[in-house]
């Protein structure tokens, strides 16, 4: 019998003894065993901290991001192998797509975040703050990778997505990971890690895998580590209460199974498209992955006068779902992950039946295609009905983690909101309504108890990712029963693995530390106009001060006529009594434009390819005719820009094949009193020097 490997301390090692037997969820055949008996978890965590962590910390965000991109592209070349293994978990092709390609998509999404981060091993977090009258003392925040390891304890339902969506974030942040997948489906996670290690894309020690019990792993955590858990709330609470986690103040992110809900708006009637959208969404959430989703819809709330029509419509839709062997192309719902999972779902449904009744499906029989109901872990979709949701505790506290959901009535939107909160915190909720006023009231009122809310209507339904789909750039998690944590969320998720530290000093010192120019820092003499320098030649702080230009009333009139902006303050014949201005005032955009005329060196072609945009443009003081404006122009920040291999001539015209970077320039517009009248950050594309 094949024994799964544990990838630890740079080697594939099988544990001692026979271990836990793993089965094909469709056929019931034994396929592997898994064990971590005999593993030294202290050595495993130490290896991550002393080998993997330093290697990742030396890399910049851009290097780590490109590493994730390369890994994603590599894994895409082995999809068919992964799909064949995934079928053994009971997953259909659609289920597996979410798990496998959704997981790889997380690598791509997090790789793209590098563009929002500096080409440094650390980053600034948020705004900088001037802390003195003479502009000599300031403060800001930096984020640096923690010196520990991210320990991920994952659930059985998404062995690939659950792993990749987490390691993508910690690897981008600069921390290594130890992944412990749920044992029952760990053979699929092992297959992925084998391919990841074989690719040699990650530095040694960046990823370790244990297939089986976590043993005393959490007894070896330190304050520099981060622990994440996905699974049941009870198991999560037990892990979170580990004395070492409490003593060391180890960040613990829990994403627990929750009693998520969907609400049908009172405005929706059977003749509206939202009616069918609602029915399809419920069916999808009950049958995708055989209902084994932490985001799955467990509670369905509908207006009481639509109850019968709705549950019958859902029942008809469920009856059209073909259940059986995932390898059969006709099958739309596979099995649960194993016999133990099926038995547990049945036990939970029995608890729900204390106050509910089955209106569709059966716990004892299921019609299958190309599969055996005895050996396979199959279960019919089960739709329950509870007509007294305020008097029933079970439906708001018991979760059957499978193709099971309960439909319940409400009298008005206030009741629907109250019922949604009775789950005591969930990962997500949805409301299907065509009335935006209803949507707003529900979202604002229910948001306290849900990590994510989807508003679904005919306008967005075709492109919506649906109720249960977490997205890499949005947070995944929820309050209360759902665990109280957050995962993913774009840069928000990355920050969970970084230490935020406030730093204080002079603007010049903070500039030297962060490699981002801070206002009022000392500038450098660039030796020549910065626009004549290639990307590599530019230094942060390169600064020029331009000659001055006198602003005239004729200039302002001409700009008003050219732009069409005849706002009253720009007109010479305006009576300015009672206004904010003393006389005709120059357009802010005119000052910005003449600023460009002052700092741009346009005498000949130079490495600056184009203006890429303007950030943080502010006008801080009126400019009147007679004012003399000059510009202080400083190289603020440099960011690499990926060179793409292009074949189409039009792409070459866009400059996609040119080796270049993005340079941010801090532009200060200053008048004759030496006061700043405006400031902005200008972005340019600058060519790299040809070797």
C-alpha positions as CSV (number, residue, x, y, z in Angstrom):
1,X,0.0,0.0,0.0
2,X,1.3,3.4,-1.0
3,X,2.4,5.5,2.0
4,X,2.2,9.3,1.6
5,X,5.4,11.3,2.0
6,X,6.0,14.1,4.3
7,X,8.3,16.8,2.8
8,X,10.3,18.0,5.7
9,X,13.8,19.4,6.3
10,X,14.6,19.2,2.6
11,X,13.6,15.5,2.2
12,X,10.7,13.2,1.5
13,X,10.1,11.1,4.5
14,X,7.4,8.5,5.4
15,X,6.3,8.3,9.0
16,X,6.6,5.2,11.1
17,X,3.9,2.5,11.4
18,X,0.9,1.8,9.2
19,X,-0.9,5.1,9.6
20,X,-4.4,6.1,8.7
21,X,-6.0,4.3,5.7
22,X,-7.2,6.6,2.9
23,X,-10.0,5.6,0.5
24,X,-11.3,6.5,-2.9
25,X,-14.5,8.3,-2.0
26,X,-16.3,7.1,-5.1
27,X,-15.4,3.4,-5.1
28,X,-14.4,2.8,-1.5
29,X,-11.1,1.3,-2.6
30,X,-8.1,1.8,-0.4
31,X,-5.5,4.1,-2.1
32,X,-2.9,5.1,0.5
33,X,-1.9,5.5,4.1
34,X,-0.7,8.6,5.9
35,X,1.3,9.0,9.1
36,X,3.5,11.5,10.8
37,X,4.6,9.2,13.6
38,X,8.2,9.6,14.4
39,X,8.6,13.0,12.9
40,X,10.6,15.6,14.9
41,X,8.3,18.7,14.7
42,X,10.8,20.8,16.6
43,X,13.3,20.2,13.8
44,X,10.7,20.9,11.2
45,X,9.8,24.3,12.6
46,X,13.5,25.2,13.2
47,X,14.3,24.3,9.6
48,X,11.7,26.6,8.3
49,X,13.0,29.5,10.5
50,X,16.7,29.0,9.8
51,X,16.7,27.9,6.2
52,X,13.4,29.0,4.5
53,X,12.9,32.2,6.3
54,X,16.3,33.9,5.6
55,X,16.1,32.8,1.9
56,X,12.7,34.4,1.4
57,X,13.5,37.5,3.5
58,X,16.4,38.3,1.2
59,X,14.1,38.4,-1.8
60,X,12.2,41.6,-2.7
61,X,8.4,41.7,-3.1
62,X,8.9,41.8,-6.8
63,X,11.2,38.7,-6.8
64,X,8.7,36.8,-4.6
65,X,5.8,37.9,-6.8
66,X,7.6,36.7,-10.0
67,X,8.4,33.4,-8.1
68,X,4.7,32.9,-7.5
69,X,3.9,33.6,-11.1
70,X,6.5,31.1,-12.3
71,X,5.1,28.5,-10.0
72,X,1.5,29.1,-11.2
73,X,2.6,28.7,-14.8
74,X,4.5,25.5,-14.0
75,X,1.6,23.9,-12.2
76,X,-0.7,24.7,-15.1
77,X,1.3,22.3,-17.2
78,X,0.3,19.4,-15.0
79,X,-3.5,19.9,-14.7
80,X,-4.6,16.6,-16.1
81,X,-2.6,14.6,-13.6
82,X,-4.1,16.6,-10.7
83,X,-7.7,16.2,-12.1
84,X,-7.3,12.4,-12.2
85,X,-6.3,12.4,-8.5
86,X,-9.0,14.9,-7.6
87,X,-11.7,12.6,-8.9
88,X,-10.9,10.1,-6.1
89,X,-12.0,12.7,-3.6
90,X,-15.5,12.5,-5.0
91,X,-15.1,15.8,-6.9
92,X,-16.6,16.4,-10.3
93,X,-14.7,18.2,-13.0
94,X,-16.4,21.5,-12.0
95,X,-15.6,20.8,-8.3
96,X,-12.0,20.1,-9.2
97,X,-11.8,23.2,-11.3
98,X,-12.6,25.3,-8.3
99,X,-10.1,23.5,-6.2
100,X,-7.2,23.1,-8.6
101,X,-7.4,26.0,-11.1
102,X,-8.9,28.2,-8.4
103,X,-5.9,27.5,-6.2
104,X,-3.5,28.2,-9.1
105,X,-5.5,31.4,-9.8
106,X,-4.6,32.5,-6.2
107,X,-1.0,32.2,-7.1
108,X,-1.4,34.4,-10.1
109,X,-3.6,37.0,-8.2
110,X,-1.0,37.3,-5.4
111,X,1.8,37.5,-7.9
112,X,0.2,40.5,-9.4
113,X,0.2,42.3,-6.1
114,X,3.9,42.9,-6.5
115,X,3.0,45.9,-8.7
116,X,1.5,47.5,-5.6
117,X,4.6,47.0,-3.6
118,X,8.2,48.3,-3.8
119,X,11.1,46.4,-5.1
120,X,12.3,46.0,-1.6
121,X,12.3,43.4,1.1
122,X,10.0,45.6,3.2
123,X,7.4,48.3,2.5
124,X,5.9,51.5,3.9
125,X,2.4,51.1,5.4
126,X,0.0,54.0,5.0
127,X,0.8,57.7,5.1
128,X,3.8,59.5,6.5
129,X,3.2,62.2,9.1
130,X,5.0,65.5,9.7
131,X,5.5,65.8,13.5
132,X,7.2,69.2,13.8
133,X,6.7,72.9,13.0
134,X,10.0,73.2,11.2
135,X,9.6,70.0,9.2
136,X,12.6,68.3,10.7
137,X,10.9,65.4,12.5
138,X,8.4,62.9,11.1
139,X,7.1,59.4,11.4
140,X,5.8,56.6,9.3
141,X,5.2,52.8,9.5
142,X,7.1,50.1,7.8
143,X,6.2,46.4,7.4
144,X,8.9,43.7,7.5
145,X,8.5,39.9,7.2
146,X,8.3,38.1,10.5
147,X,11.2,35.8,11.3
148,X,9.1,32.7,11.9
149,X,7.0,30.2,9.9
150,X,3.4,30.2,8.8
151,X,1.7,27.0,9.9
152,X,-1.4,26.2,7.9
153,X,-3.8,23.5,9.2
154,X,-6.4,23.0,6.4
155,X,-9.8,21.4,5.8
156,X,-10.5,18.3,3.7
157,X,-12.9,19.9,1.2
158,X,-10.4,21.9,-0.8
159,X,-7.0,20.3,-0.4
160,X,-5.4,22.4,-3.2
161,X,-7.2,25.7,-3.0
162,X,-7.0,25.7,0.8
163,X,-3.2,25.2,0.5
164,X,-2.4,27.5,-2.4
165,X,-4.5,30.5,-1.3
166,X,-2.6,30.5,2.0
167,X,0.9,29.9,0.9
168,X,0.6,32.4,-1.9
169,X,0.1,35.1,0.7
170,X,2.8,34.1,3.2
171,X,5.4,33.5,0.4
172,X,4.7,36.9,-1.1
173,X,5.2,38.4,2.4
174,X,8.5,36.6,2.8
175,X,7.6,33.8,5.3
176,X,8.0,30.0,4.8
177,X,5.1,27.6,5.4
178,X,4.4,24.3,6.9
179,X,1.2,22.9,5.5
180,X,-0.9,20.2,7.3
181,X,-3.8,19.2,5.0
182,X,-6.7,17.3,6.4
183,X,-5.6,13.7,6.3
184,X,-8.6,12.3,4.4
185,X,-7.8,14.1,1.1
186,X,-4.1,14.8,1.8
187,X,-3.0,12.6,-1.1
188,X,-4.1,15.4,-3.5
189,X,-2.2,18.0,-1.6
190,X,0.9,15.7,-1.6
191,X,0.7,15.4,-5.4
192,X,0.8,19.2,-5.7
193,X,3.7,19.6,-3.3
194,X,5.7,16.9,-5.1
195,X,5.3,19.0,-8.3
196,X,6.1,22.2,-6.5
197,X,9.3,20.8,-5.0
198,X,10.3,19.1,-8.3
199,X,10.1,22.5,-10.0
200,X,12.8,23.9,-7.8
201,X,11.1,27.3,-8.1
202,X,10.8,27.9,-4.4
203,X,14.0,28.3,-2.2
204,X,14.8,25.4,0.0
205,X,12.8,25.5,3.3
206,X,10.1,27.7,1.9
207,X,7.5,24.9,1.9
208,X,7.1,21.8,4.0
209,X,4.3,19.3,4.1
210,X,3.0,16.9,6.7
211,X,0.4,14.3,5.8
212,X,-1.2,12.9,9.0
213,X,-1.5,14.1,12.6
214,X,-0.1,17.5,13.5
215,X,1.4,15.8,16.6
216,X,3.0,18.4,18.9
217,X,3.6,20.9,16.1
218,X,1.9,23.8,17.9
219,X,4.0,23.2,21.0
220,X,7.0,24.6,19.1
221,X,5.5,27.9,17.9
222,X,7.1,31.2,18.8
223,X,6.0,34.8,18.7
224,X,7.4,35.3,15.2
225,X,5.1,32.5,13.8
226,X,1.6,32.7,12.4
227,X,-0.9,29.9,12.6
228,X,-4.0,29.6,10.3
229,X,-6.8,27.1,10.6
230,X,-9.7,26.1,8.4
231,X,-12.3,23.6,9.7
232,X,-14.8,23.2,12.4
233,X,-15.3,25.8,15.1
234,X,-14.8,23.3,17.9
235,X,-11.4,22.1,16.5
236,X,-10.4,25.6,15.9
237,X,-11.1,26.6,19.5
238,X,-9.1,23.7,20.8
239,X,-6.1,24.7,18.7
240,X,-6.4,28.4,19.4
241,X,-6.3,27.5,23.1
242,X,-2.9,25.8,22.9
243,X,-0.8,27.2,25.8
244,X,2.1,27.9,23.6
245,X,0.0,30.0,21.3
246,X,-1.4,32.0,24.2
247,X,2.0,32.4,26.0
248,X,3.8,33.5,22.8
249,X,0.9,35.7,21.6
250,X,1.0,33.9,18.2
251,X,-1.3,35.4,15.6
252,X,-4.0,32.7,15.0
253,X,-6.3,33.2,12.0
254,X,-9.4,30.9,12.1
255,X,-11.8,30.4,9.2
256,X,-14.5,28.1,10.6
257,X,-17.5,26.4,9.0
258,X,-20.5,28.6,9.5
259,X,-24.3,28.7,9.0
260,X,-24.3,31.0,6.0
261,X,-27.6,32.2,4.6
262,X,-29.3,33.5,1.5
263,X,-32.3,35.9,1.5
264,X,-34.9,36.3,-1.2
265,X,-36.1,40.0,-1.3
266,X,-39.8,40.7,-0.8
267,X,-39.8,42.4,-4.2
268,X,-38.9,39.2,-6.1
269,X,-41.9,37.3,-7.6
270,X,-42.0,34.2,-9.8
271,X,-42.2,36.4,-13.0
272,X,-39.0,38.2,-12.3
273,X,-35.6,36.9,-13.4
274,X,-34.3,37.1,-9.8
275,X,-36.6,34.3,-8.9
276,X,-34.8,31.8,-11.1
277,X,-31.5,33.3,-10.2
278,X,-32.3,32.5,-6.5
279,X,-33.3,28.9,-7.3
280,X,-30.2,28.3,-9.3
281,X,-27.9,29.8,-6.7
282,X,-29.4,27.6,-4.0
283,X,-29.1,24.5,-6.1
284,X,-25.5,25.3,-7.0
285,X,-24.5,25.8,-3.4
286,X,-26.2,22.6,-2.3
287,X,-24.6,20.4,-5.0
288,X,-21.2,21.9,-5.8
289,X,-18.6,19.9,-4.0
290,X,-21.6,17.9,-2.7
291,X,-22.3,20.8,-0.4
292,X,-18.9,20.4,1.4
293,X,-18.0,24.1,1.4
294,X,-17.3,26.3,4.3
295,X,-19.3,29.0,2.5
296,X,-22.2,26.7,1.6
297,X,-25.8,28.0,2.0
298,X,-27.2,26.3,5.1
299,X,-30.1,28.6,5.8
300,X,-32.6,29.9,3.2
301,X,-34.9,32.8,4.2
302,X,-37.9,33.7,2.0
303,X,-41.0,35.8,2.4
304,X,-43.6,33.6,4.2
305,X,-46.2,34.0,1.3
306,X,-43.7,32.5,-1.1
307,X,-42.5,29.5,0.9
308,X,-44.4,26.8,-0.9
309,X,-43.7,28.0,-4.4
310,X,-40.0,28.4,-3.5
311,X,-39.3,25.1,-1.9
312,X,-41.1,23.3,-4.7
313,X,-39.1,25.2,-7.3
314,X,-35.8,24.3,-5.5
315,X,-36.9,20.7,-5.3
316,X,-37.6,20.5,-9.1
317,X,-34.2,22.0,-9.7
318,X,-32.4,19.6,-7.4
319,X,-34.2,16.7,-9.1
320,X,-32.5,17.6,-12.3
321,X,-29.0,17.1,-10.8
322,X,-27.3,13.9,-11.9
323,X,-25.4,12.3,-9.1
324,X,-22.7,9.6,-9.4
325,X,-19.2,8.8,-10.6
326,X,-17.4,12.1,-11.3
327,X,-15.6,10.5,-14.3
328,X,-19.0,10.2,-16.0
329,X,-19.5,13.3,-18.1
330,X,-23.3,13.4,-17.3
331,X,-22.7,13.6,-13.6
332,X,-23.1,17.0,-11.9
333,X,-22.6,16.0,-8.3
334,X,-20.1,13.5,-6.9
335,X,-19.7,12.0,-3.5
336,X,-18.7,13.3,-0.1
337,X,-15.0,13.0,0.8
338,X,-15.5,9.7,2.6
339,X,-17.8,7.4,4.6
340,X,-17.0,9.2,7.8
341,X,-18.1,12.5,6.4
342,X,-21.3,11.0,5.1
343,X,-22.1,9.5,8.5
344,X,-21.4,12.8,10.2
345,X,-23.7,14.6,7.9
346,X,-26.5,12.1,8.6
347,X,-26.0,12.6,12.3
348,X,-26.3,16.3,12.0
349,X,-29.4,16.1,9.9
350,X,-31.0,14.0,12.6
351,X,-30.4,16.8,15.0
352,X,-32.0,19.3,12.6
353,X,-35.1,17.0,12.2
354,X,-36.0,17.8,15.8
355,X,-37.6,21.0,14.5
356,X,-37.6,20.6,10.7
357,X,-38.9,18.2,8.1
358,X,-37.4,16.9,4.8
359,X,-39.3,18.3,1.8
360,X,-36.8,16.9,-0.8
361,X,-34.3,14.1,-0.8
362,X,-33.5,11.2,1.5
363,X,-30.9,10.1,4.0
364,X,-31.3,6.5,3.1
365,X,-31.4,6.3,-0.7
366,X,-29.9,8.1,-3.7
367,X,-30.2,7.5,-7.4
368,X,-26.7,7.2,-8.9
369,X,-25.1,7.0,-12.3
370,X,-22.1,4.7,-12.8
371,X,-21.5,4.3,-9.0
372,X,-22.2,2.1,-6.0
373,X,-24.3,3.6,-3.2
374,X,-22.9,1.1,-0.7
375,X,-19.1,1.5,-1.3
376,X,-19.2,5.2,-2.4
377,X,-19.7,8.1,0.0
378,X,-22.8,9.4,-1.8
379,X,-25.7,11.3,-0.3
380,X,-28.9,12.7,-1.9
381,X,-29.3,16.5,-1.6
382,X,-31.6,17.2,1.4
383,X,-33.8,20.2,1.5
384,X,-35.4,20.8,5.0
385,X,-38.2,23.1,5.9
386,X,-38.6,24.9,9.2
387,X,-41.7,27.1,9.6
388,X,-40.8,28.5,13.0
389,X,-37.2,29.7,12.7
390,X,-37.4,32.1,15.7
391,X,-38.5,29.2,18.0
392,X,-35.9,26.7,16.7
393,X,-32.3,26.7,18.0
394,X,-31.0,23.7,16.0
395,X,-31.3,25.3,12.6
396,X,-29.1,28.3,13.7
397,X,-26.5,26.2,15.5
398,X,-26.2,22.8,13.8
399,X,-24.4,22.5,10.5
400,X,-24.7,19.4,8.3
401,X,-21.5,19.8,6.2
402,X,-22.9,18.4,3.0
403,X,-25.7,18.8,0.4
404,X,-28.1,20.0,3.1
405,X,-30.0,23.3,3.5
406,X,-33.1,24.5,5.4
407,X,-35.7,26.9,4.0
408,X,-37.5,29.2,6.5
409,X,-40.0,32.0,6.3
410,X,-39.8,35.7,7.3
411,X,-42.5,38.4,7.6
412,X,-40.5,41.5,6.7
413,X,-36.9,42.5,6.0
414,X,-36.3,43.3,9.7
415,X,-37.1,39.7,10.5
416,X,-34.8,38.5,7.7
417,X,-32.0,40.5,9.1
418,X,-32.6,39.2,12.6
419,X,-32.7,35.6,11.4
420,X,-29.4,36.1,9.4
421,X,-27.7,37.1,12.7
422,X,-29.0,34.1,14.6
423,X,-26.2,32.1,13.1
424,X,-23.9,34.0,15.4
425,X,-21.5,35.0,12.7
426,X,-20.9,33.6,9.2
427,X,-18.4,33.7,6.4
428,X,-20.9,35.0,3.9
429,X,-24.5,35.9,3.1
430,X,-26.4,36.7,-0.1
431,X,-29.5,38.6,-0.8
432,X,-31.3,38.3,-4.1
433,X,-33.3,41.5,-4.9
434,X,-33.9,43.9,-7.7
435,X,-34.5,46.8,-5.2
436,X,-31.4,48.6,-4.3
437,X,-33.0,50.2,-1.3
438,X,-33.7,46.7,0.1
439,X,-30.2,45.7,-0.7
440,X,-28.7,48.7,1.1
441,X,-30.8,48.2,4.2
442,X,-29.9,44.5,4.4
443,X,-26.2,45.0,3.7
444,X,-25.7,47.8,6.3
445,X,-27.7,46.0,9.0
446,X,-26.4,42.5,8.4
447,X,-22.8,43.4,7.9
448,X,-22.0,43.1,11.6
449,X,-22.5,39.4,11.5
450,X,-21.0,38.4,8.1
451,X,-17.6,38.5,6.5
452,X,-18.9,39.0,3.0
453,X,-22.3,39.9,1.5
454,X,-23.3,39.3,-2.1
455,X,-26.1,41.3,-3.7
456,X,-27.4,39.3,-6.6
457,X,-29.7,40.5,-9.3
458,X,-30.3,40.2,-13.0
459,X,-27.8,42.9,-13.7
460,X,-24.8,41.1,-12.3
461,X,-25.9,37.4,-12.3
462,X,-24.1,36.4,-15.5
463,X,-20.7,37.6,-14.4
464,X,-21.1,37.1,-10.6
465,X,-18.8,34.5,-9.1
466,X,-21.7,33.5,-6.8
467,X,-22.5,33.2,-3.1
468,X,-19.7,30.8,-2.1
469,X,-16.7,31.9,-4.1
470,X,-14.0,33.6,-2.0
471,X,-11.9,35.9,-4.2
472,X,-8.1,36.6,-3.7
473,X,-8.5,40.4,-3.6
474,X,-11.4,40.3,-1.1
475,X,-11.2,39.2,2.5
476,X,-12.4,35.7,3.4
477,X,-13.4,35.1,6.9
478,X,-16.2,36.2,9.3
479,X,-17.0,37.2,12.9
480,X,-18.1,35.0,15.8
481,X,-18.8,31.4,14.9
482,X,-17.0,31.9,11.6
483,X,-13.7,32.3,13.5
484,X,-13.2,36.1,13.7
485,X,-10.4,36.1,11.2
486,X,-9.5,37.2,7.7
487,X,-7.7,35.6,4.9
488,X,-6.7,36.8,1.4
489,X,-8.0,40.3,0.8
490,X,-5.2,41.4,-1.5
491,X,-2.6,43.4,0.4
492,X,-4.7,43.1,3.6
493,X,-3.9,39.4,3.7
494,X,-0.1,39.9,3.1
495,X,0.1,42.2,6.1
496,X,-0.9,39.3,8.4
497,X,2.6,37.9,7.9
498,X,4.4,41.2,8.3
499,X,5.4,43.1,11.4
500,X,4.2,46.7,11.5
501,X,6.7,49.1,13.2
502,X,6.5,52.8,13.6
503,X,9.7,54.7,12.8
504,X,10.6,58.3,13.6
505,X,13.3,60.6,12.5
506,X,14.3,63.4,10.2
507,X,12.8,63.3,6.6
508,X,16.3,62.7,5.2
509,X,16.8,59.8,7.6
510,X,13.4,58.2,6.8
511,X,14.1,58.7,3.1
512,X,17.4,56.8,3.5
513,X,15.8,54.0,5.5
514,X,12.7,53.5,3.2
515,X,14.3,54.4,-0.1
516,X,11.2,56.6,-0.8
517,X,11.6,60.3,-0.8
518,X,9.8,62.1,2.0
519,X,8.7,65.7,1.8
520,X,11.3,68.1,3.3
521,X,14.1,65.7,3.0
522,X,17.4,66.9,1.5
523,X,17.6,66.5,-2.2
524,X,20.6,65.3,-4.3
525,X,22.3,67.2,-7.0
526,X,21.6,64.9,-10.0
527,X,24.5,66.2,-12.0
528,X,22.3,66.5,-15.1
529,X,18.6,66.8,-15.7
530,X,16.9,63.6,-14.2
531,X,15.0,63.1,-17.5
532,X,18.4,62.4,-19.2
533,X,19.1,59.5,-16.8
534,X,18.2,55.9,-17.5
535,X,16.2,54.0,-14.9
536,X,19.3,52.4,-13.3
537,X,21.1,55.7,-13.1
538,X,18.4,57.6,-11.2
539,X,18.9,57.9,-7.5
540,X,16.1,58.5,-4.9
541,X,16.3,62.1,-4.0
542,X,17.7,63.4,-7.3
543,X,16.3,66.9,-7.3
544,X,16.1,70.0,-9.4
545,X,14.6,73.4,-8.8
546,X,13.4,75.2,-11.9
547,X,13.3,78.8,-13.0
548,X,10.2,80.8,-12.1
549,X,7.3,81.8,-14.4
550,X,5.0,84.7,-13.8
551,X,1.3,84.0,-14.0
552,X,-0.7,86.6,-15.8
553,X,-4.4,87.3,-16.2
554,X,-4.1,86.6,-19.9
555,X,-2.6,83.1,-19.1
556,X,-5.7,82.3,-17.0
557,X,-8.1,83.6,-19.6
558,X,-6.3,81.6,-22.3
559,X,-6.4,78.4,-20.3
560,X,-10.1,78.9,-19.5
561,X,-10.9,79.2,-23.2
562,X,-8.7,76.3,-24.1
563,X,-10.1,74.0,-21.4
564,X,-13.6,75.3,-21.4
565,X,-13.4,75.7,-17.6
566,X,-15.1,79.0,-16.9
567,X,-15.7,78.5,-13.2
568,X,-16.6,81.9,-11.7
569,X,-13.3,82.2,-9.8
570,X,-11.3,82.1,-13.1
571,X,-13.1,85.1,-14.6
572,X,-11.7,88.6,-14.3
573,X,-15.2,90.3,-14.1
574,X,-16.4,88.3,-11.1
575,X,-17.4,90.2,-8.0
576,X,-15.3,88.3,-5.4
577,X,-17.1,89.8,-2.3
578,X,-18.2,86.9,-0.1
579,X,-16.1,84.3,-1.9
580,X,-13.0,82.5,-0.8
581,X,-10.9,84.5,-3.2
582,X,-9.5,88.0,-3.4
583,X,-9.4,88.2,-7.2
584,X,-9.2,86.1,-10.4
585,X,-7.5,82.8,-9.5
586,X,-5.5,80.5,-11.7
587,X,-6.8,77.0,-12.5
588,X,-5.1,74.4,-10.4
589,X,-4.6,72.3,-13.6
590,X,-3.1,75.3,-15.3
591,X,-0.5,75.5,-12.5
592,X,0.2,71.8,-12.9
593,X,0.5,72.2,-16.7
594,X,2.9,75.1,-16.5
595,X,4.8,73.1,-13.9
596,X,5.3,70.4,-16.5
597,X,6.6,73.0,-18.8
598,X,9.1,74.1,-16.2
599,X,10.5,70.6,-15.2
600,X,10.3,68.7,-18.5
601,X,13.4,68.6,-20.6
602,X,12.1,68.3,-24.1
603,X,15.1,69.4,-26.0
604,X,15.7,65.9,-27.5
605,X,14.7,62.3,-27.0
606,X,15.6,60.9,-23.6
607,X,15.0,57.8,-21.5
608,X,11.6,59.0,-20.3
609,X,9.1,57.1,-22.5
610,X,5.8,58.6,-21.4
611,X,3.8,60.1,-18.6
612,X,2.1,57.2,-16.8
613,X,-0.3,59.1,-14.5
614,X,-0.7,61.5,-11.6
615,X,-1.3,60.5,-7.9
616,X,-2.1,62.6,-4.9
617,X,-2.5,65.9,-6.7
618,X,-3.4,68.7,-4.3
619,X,-3.8,72.5,-4.6
620,X,-3.1,74.1,-1.3
621,X,-3.0,77.9,-2.0
622,X,-4.7,80.2,-4.5
623,X,-2.5,81.5,-7.3
624,X,-3.3,85.1,-8.5
625,X,-2.0,87.1,-11.4
626,X,1.5,88.3,-10.7
627,X,2.5,85.2,-8.7
628,X,5.8,83.7,-9.7
629,X,5.7,79.9,-9.7
630,X,8.7,77.5,-9.7
631,X,9.0,73.8,-9.3
632,X,11.0,71.5,-7.0
633,X,11.2,68.2,-8.8
634,X,12.4,65.1,-7.0
635,X,12.9,61.4,-7.8
636,X,10.6,59.8,-5.2
637,X,10.5,56.1,-5.9
638,X,11.5,53.5,-8.5
639,X,9.5,50.4,-9.4
640,X,10.4,47.7,-11.9
641,X,8.1,47.0,-14.8
642,X,8.0,43.5,-16.3
643,X,9.2,43.2,-19.8
644,X,6.8,41.1,-21.9
645,X,7.6,39.0,-24.9
646,X,5.4,40.3,-27.7
647,X,4.7,39.2,-31.2
648,X,2.1,41.6,-32.5
649,X,3.4,44.9,-34.1
650,X,0.8,47.0,-32.2
651,X,2.1,45.6,-28.9
652,X,5.6,46.8,-29.8
653,X,4.2,50.2,-30.5
654,X,2.9,50.3,-26.9
655,X,6.4,49.6,-25.7
656,X,5.6,46.2,-24.2
657,X,9.0,44.9,-25.5
658,X,11.0,47.7,-24.0
659,X,13.0,47.1,-20.8
660,X,11.8,49.8,-18.5
661,X,10.7,50.8,-15.0
662,X,8.2,53.1,-13.4
663,X,9.6,56.2,-11.7
664,X,7.5,58.3,-9.3
665,X,8.5,62.0,-9.1
666,X,7.4,64.3,-6.2
667,X,6.4,67.7,-7.7
668,X,6.1,70.7,-5.5
669,X,4.7,73.9,-7.0
670,X,6.1,76.9,-5.1
671,X,5.3,80.6,-5.2
672,X,7.4,83.8,-4.7
673,X,6.9,83.6,-1.0
674,X,8.4,80.1,-1.0
675,X,5.0,78.6,0.0
676,X,3.8,75.4,-1.6
677,X,0.7,76.1,-3.7
678,X,0.3,72.5,-4.9
679,X,2.0,69.1,-4.8
680,X,1.6,65.9,-6.8
681,X,3.3,62.6,-7.5
682,X,3.9,62.0,-11.2
683,X,4.5,58.6,-12.7
684,X,6.7,58.1,-15.8
685,X,7.9,55.1,-17.7
686,X,11.7,55.3,-18.0
687,X,13.8,53.1,-20.2
688,X,16.6,51.0,-18.8
689,X,20.1,51.4,-20.2
690,X,20.9,49.1,-23.1
691,X,23.8,46.8,-22.2
